[in-house]
């Protein structure tokens, strides 16, 4: 059993289990009833996404110069008690269930999901 870190909207891997969208906004132009069918997510966890303010600042110029500051700020946001509780829950669930978490970004190296992978590992999650 383990957590997969995925790009939302991509085909699901065999045995992947439910997808959790760690994004601030739902996919544009997609009906809510189609989110799971189209490979986006089965459940939405915006609490593990960067704040709108931080994401808006980063997306204006997602250059490598902004990435270190974005990463620091996101990690700071994830130290909040609600985020810590969710990370603990996901880490515990990963011991006995398959599921995935993700967001829309094409490049994981410049995406909060790379940081989320690290946070989940620090909380004792089993990662695929």
URZI-V828064 format. One record per residue. OMEGA is omega in whole degrees, 0 to 359 (NA if undefined). BURIAL is 1 if it has 24 or more other ideal C-beta (glycine too) atoms within 12 Angstrom, else 0. D_CENTER is the distance of its C-alpha to the mean C-alpha in Angstrom with 2 decimals. Layout:
<<OMEGA:BURIAL:D_CENTER> <OMEGA:BURIAL:D_CENTER>>
This chain:
<<183:0:18.16> <176:1:14.76> <171:1:11.00> <174:1:10.13> <189:1:7.29> <170:1:7.98> <181:1:8.67> <181:1:9.01> <178:1:12.77> <178:0:13.95> <180:0:16.32> <174:1:15.30> <177:0:16.63> <179:0:19.45> <184:0:18.66> <182:1:14.89> <182:1:15.08> <176:1:13.11> <176:1:9.75> <180:1:7.40> <179:1:6.01> <182:1:3.71> <182:1:6.38> <182:1:9.72> <176:0:11.94> <180:1:12.68> <180:1:13.83> <175:0:17.25> <181:0:20.30> <178:0:18.94> <181:0:20.49> <181:0:18.51> <181:0:20.51> <183:0:19.27> <183:1:15.46> <183:1:15.54> <182:0:18.60> <174:0:17.24> <178:1:14.16> <177:1:11.59> <178:1:10.65> <178:1:12.95> <187:1:11.57> <178:1:9.75> <181:1:8.11> <179:1:8.51> <179:1:9.56> <177:1:6.37> <174:1:6.32> <177:1:9.26> <178:0:12.54> <180:0:14.31> <181:0:16.98> <180:1:15.02> <180:1:13.12> <178:0:16.57> <184:0:18.30> <187:1:16.19> <177:0:16.18> <178:0:19.98> <184:0:20.43> <181:0:17.47> <179:0:20.10> <180:0:20.04> <180:0:22.05> <185:0:19.37> <182:1:16.55> <179:0:18.01> <177:0:18.38> <182:1:14.91> <179:1:13.56> <182:0:16.16> <179:0:15.49> <179:1:11.74> <176:1:12.76> <179:0:15.58> <183:1:13.63> <174:1:11.72> <179:0:15.29> <180:0:16.08> <179:0:17.37> <179:0:15.11> <179:1:11.89> <178:0:13.97> <179:0:15.09> <178:1:11.77> <177:1:10.91> <180:0:14.50> <180:1:14.35> <178:1:11.52> <178:1:13.50> <180:0:16.65> <182:1:15.60> <179:1:14.66> <185:0:18.36> <181:0:19.61> <173:0:17.18> <173:1:15.22> <181:1:11.88> <174:1:8.66> <180:1:4.92> <176:1:3.71> <189:1:5.08> <189:1:8.81> <179:1:9.90> <184:0:12.71> <182:0:12.95> <182:0:10.31> <177:0:12.86> <185:1:12.54> <180:1:8.84> <181:1:6.71> <174:1:4.72> <178:1:8.38> <178:1:8.79> <176:1:6.20> <180:1:8.23> <180:0:11.22> <179:1:10.70> <178:1:10.32> <179:0:13.37> <179:0:15.19> <176:1:14.93> <180:0:16.53> <170:1:13.98> <181:0:15.31> <179:1:13.22> <NA:0:14.47>>
